[in-house]
Amino acid sequence: MRADVIADVLPETPAVAREDGETDLMVLWPLVTLVGFLLLTGVVIAMGTHSTSRYEAEKRTATAPRARHAAESASAPVSA
C-alpha cells in the first residue's frame, strides 16, 4: 500500500515516515493488539480472582454452621 492510500483510510492515525517515503503503520497495529490483549487478560484475571474469593467465602460460611452443629450433637447425652 502506498502512504497516501493509508492516510485516506486512517487519517487520524499518526504515521512515522521512513527514508524511503513509506510509513510504519505496520508496527502500530500489532502494538495495539498486544496492549489490548494484556488489558483484557488483566480484566479476566481480576474477575476470576474476585469470583474465586467470593466462592471460597460462601463455601466457608456454608460449612461452618454444620461443623458447629455436629460438634454440639456429638457432645449431647444420648437418651435411651
C-alpha positions in Angstrom: 0.0 0.0 0.0 1.1 3.5 -0.6 1.3 6.0 2.2 -1.4 8.3 0.6 -3.9 5.4 0.5 -3.3 4.6 4.1 -3.6 8.2 5.0 -7.0 8.3 3.3 -8.3 5.3 5.1 -6.8 6.2 8.5 -6.3 10.0 8.5 -6.2 10.4 12.3 -3.6 7.7 12.8 -0.1 9.1 13.2 2.4 7.6 10.9 6.2 7.7 11.2 7.8 8.5 7.8 10.8 6.4 6.8 13.6 7.4 4.5 12.0 5.7 1.5 8.7 7.6 2.0 6.7 4.6 3.4 5.1 4.8 6.8 5.5 2.5 9.8 1.8 1.8 10.4 2.6 -1.9 10.4 4.2 -1.5 13.8 1.1 0.3 15.2 -1.5 -2.5 14.9 0.5 -5.3 16.5 1.2 -2.9 19.3 -2.4 -2.0 19.7 -3.3 -5.7 19.6 -0.7 -6.6 22.3 -1.8 -3.8 24.6 -5.5 -4.8 24.2 -4.7 -8.4 24.8 -2.8 -7.6 28.0 -5.6 -5.3 29.2 -8.2 -8.0 28.6 -6.1 -10.6 30.2 -5.8 -8.4 33.3 -9.6 -7.9 33.4 -10.2 -11.7 33.2 -7.7 -12.4 36.0 -9.2 -9.7 38.2 -12.7 -11.1 37.6 -11.6 -14.7 38.3 -9.8 -13.7 41.5 -12.9 -11.9 42.7 -15.2 -14.7 41.8 -12.9 -17.3 43.4 -12.6 -15.4 46.7 -16.4 -14.9 46.8 -16.9 -18.7 46.2 -14.5 -19.6 48.9 -16.1 -17.2 51.4 -19.6 -18.7 50.6 -18.2 -22.2 51.0 -16.7 -21.3 54.4 -19.9 -19.8 55.7 -21.9 -22.8 54.4 -19.8 -25.4 56.1 -19.1 -23.5 59.4 -22.6 -23.9 60.9 -22.7 -27.6 60.1 -19.4 -28.3 61.8 -20.6 -26.5 64.9 -23.9 -28.3 64.9 -22.2 -31.7 64.5 -20.0 -30.9 67.5 -23.0 -30.0 69.7 -24.9 -33.1 68.8 -21.9 -35.3 69.4 -21.5 -34.0 72.9 -25.2 -34.1 73.8 -26.2 -37.1 76.1 -28.0 -39.9 74.4 -31.3 -40.7 76.0 -32.4 -44.3 75.9 
